[in-house]
Amino acid sequence: MESPNGWILPGGEYVECGFCGHLQCAIDVFKQRGENLELIAVKVSMSESYGIVRFLTERRDLTQEQKMRIEEYCEIFDYELPPIYFTFEGLI
């Protein structure tokens, strides 16, 4: 994990994308719209200027692999593990 922005897939794979590049990454890499990908994946977005990390998904239950990758992400980027593993779009 070099970029703090990306997608965490159900199997725990982390796909990096640029800040505000999630939608284009979804189209280029996964050949689908970002909102469709949020049904199964976790969108990770970090605002480096504010030090804010958001884990966004429409998925109700994360896989164990996704949870483990979120924990690894927090360790790598020195971010405190959130009390819940994600927020829904629009809720911060």
C-alpha positions, 0 to 999 in steps of 0.5 A: 500500500503506497497510496492512502486512496483506493478500494478494498475488495471482498478478498482483501485486495487493495487497489490504489487510486489517486485522490478523487480518482476512485470513480475513474479507477472503478471504470478503468480497472473494474469496468463498472461505475463507482456506486456499483463497486461500493456494493461489494468493496470499501472505498478508502479516501484520505484527505492528506491536508486534513488527516481525515480517512473515510471508509465508505461502502454500501456493503452491510457486512464486511468480509474478514479479509476486508476488516484485516486489510482496514487494520493493516491500512491503519497501521501503515498510515498511522491512523487510529482504527475507527470504532466502526469499520465504515460509514455510509456515503453522506455520513461522516 
